[in-house]
Amino acid sequence: LADRVCVMYAGQIVEEAPVVELFTNPKHPYTRSLLNSIPQMDADDEDLYVIQGMVPSLKNLPRQGCRFKARIPWISEEEHEENPTM
């Protein structure tokens, strides 16, 4: 049981919110991707949602910018923040 949820990607918290808010209105693309990955029993489409790209090596992670940037091609390069904050 929890009141709040934190979502981590590559060792970094990317989103924190009350449970209901996070599940009904996720803000970070990784959180939205995770929620889209949950199989739906009542869905007509049998294909599962797949998060694009590969999980990065923690050894070679960039120290600035969004660590998830390479896996969200639907967001243009200009829209990414240099040092994103929650």
RASUL-V276995 format. One record per run of one state. SS is the DSSP state (H for helix, E for strand, C for the rest). FROM is the first residue (numbers start at 0). TO is the last residue. Records with the same first field share a line. If there is no record, write none. Layout:
SS->FROM-TO / FROM-TO
//
This chain:
C->0-2 / 9-10 / 24-27 / 36-56 / 60-67 / 71-75 / 79-85
E->3-8 / 11-17
H->18-23 / 28-35 / 57-59 / 68-70 / 76-78
//
